[in-house]
Amino acid sequence: MDVEKLLRFETKEEANERRREETLERDPHERLMFFLELVQEMQFFQTSTPHPNRLKNNFIIE
């Protein structure tokens, strides 16, 4: 089974430390490629319709 697909039970601190170590193990080029892939994947979740509060001119914290 692929290690990346395992369900992990860890504290927030443990998860942050694990992610930090995984990041430091990558070469600078790999870090850049990982970041660009992450940005591209995040675009999948963007909505095309504006938030209803934008239409009402309400104060929005983003």
PyMOL commands that set and color helices and strands:
alter all, ss='L'
color gray80, all
select helices_A, chain A and resi 3-5+12-25+28-43+52-55
alter helices_A, ss='H'
color red, helices_A
deselect
rebuild
show_as cartoon
